[in-house]
Amino acid sequence: MVLCENPGRRYYKCEEHGFVVWHDKERSCRWQKKSLLEAREKTLTQTEEIKALCAALRQANAQIAALEVSRSPGSINEK
């Protein structure tokens, strides 16, 4: 028995593996395009935010490493 969300819509089914491929292409709706564009924009924004955070983290780690070197015994800055 095959249950389908779109009764009457034709499809191909692989009996061996069980997957289904639609016979016809479903027409896209405007909301789908809008949602995909919004998701792409959010992904691009988040990618840029991640790059900025990684750069800030590298800079903070470099500052910490510099402070550790300046505080280590035998450093030039020792009084």
Backbone torsions as a table, in degrees:
resi	resn	phi	psi	omega
1	MET	NA	132.8	179.9
2	VAL	-113.0	121.2	175.8
3	LEU	-96.9	140.3	-173.0
4	CYS	-140.6	139.6	177.1
5	GLU	-74.7	-19.7	-177.8
6	ASN	-120.8	78.7	-179.1
7	PRO	-61.1	137.7	-179.5
8	GLY	92.6	-13.9	178.5
9	ARG	-84.0	131.3	-175.2
10	ARG	-80.7	146.3	-178.1
11	TYR	-150.5	165.3	173.2
12	TYR	-112.5	138.7	-180.0
13	LYS	-127.1	132.3	175.5
14	CYS	-84.1	115.3	-178.6
15	GLU	-67.3	-32.2	-177.8
16	GLU	-74.2	-44.4	-174.4
17	HIS	-105.0	-18.4	174.2
18	GLY	87.5	-2.1	-178.7
19	PHE	-81.8	160.5	-175.2
20	VAL	-123.4	139.8	174.1
21	VAL	-127.2	130.4	179.9
22	TRP	-70.0	141.7	178.6
23	HIS	-70.6	-41.4	-179.7
24	ASP	-109.4	158.1	176.6
25	LYS	-84.8	129.4	177.9
26	GLU	-75.9	133.0	179.5
27	ARG	-68.9	135.7	179.8
28	SER	-79.8	153.5	179.0
29	CYS	-105.2	160.8	-179.3
30	ARG	-62.7	-36.0	-178.7
31	TRP	-64.7	-32.0	178.7
32	GLN	-66.3	-44.3	179.2
33	LYS	-63.2	-44.0	179.2
34	LYS	-60.9	-44.0	-179.9
35	SER	-63.3	-41.8	179.3
36	LEU	-66.0	-40.6	177.9
37	LEU	-65.1	-41.0	177.8
38	GLU	-64.3	-41.8	179.5
39	ALA	-65.0	-40.0	178.2
40	ARG	-63.6	-43.9	179.7
41	GLU	-62.3	-42.3	179.3
42	LYS	-64.5	-40.8	178.8
43	THR	-63.2	-43.9	178.5
44	LEU	-63.3	-42.5	178.6
45	THR	-62.1	-45.6	-179.6
46	GLN	-66.2	-35.4	177.5
47	THR	-62.9	-43.6	177.9
48	GLU	-65.2	-39.8	177.8
49	GLU	-62.9	-41.0	179.1
50	ILE	-63.7	-42.9	177.9
51	LYS	-60.1	-43.8	179.9
52	ALA	-65.0	-41.7	178.8
53	LEU	-65.8	-38.9	177.8
54	CYS	-64.7	-40.6	177.8
55	ALA	-63.9	-42.9	178.5
56	ALA	-64.1	-38.8	178.7
57	LEU	-65.7	-43.0	177.2
58	ARG	-61.0	-42.3	179.8
59	GLN	-64.4	-43.7	179.4
60	ALA	-64.1	-41.8	178.3
61	ASN	-63.6	-38.3	177.7
62	ALA	-65.5	-39.9	177.9
63	GLN	-65.5	-41.0	177.8
64	ILE	-63.4	-43.9	179.8
65	ALA	-62.4	-40.1	178.7
66	ALA	-64.9	-40.0	178.3
67	LEU	-65.8	-39.6	179.4
68	GLU	-64.8	-38.7	178.9
69	VAL	-66.9	-42.1	-178.1
70	SER	-69.5	-21.7	-179.7
71	ARG	-97.3	-7.3	-177.6
72	SER	-71.7	149.0	179.6
73	PRO	-59.2	138.2	179.0
74	GLY	83.1	10.2	179.1
75	SER	-77.5	161.6	-178.5
76	ILE	-63.7	-34.7	-175.6
77	ASN	-79.7	0.8	-176.1
78	GLU	-72.2	140.9	-179.8
79	LYS	-103.0	NA	NA
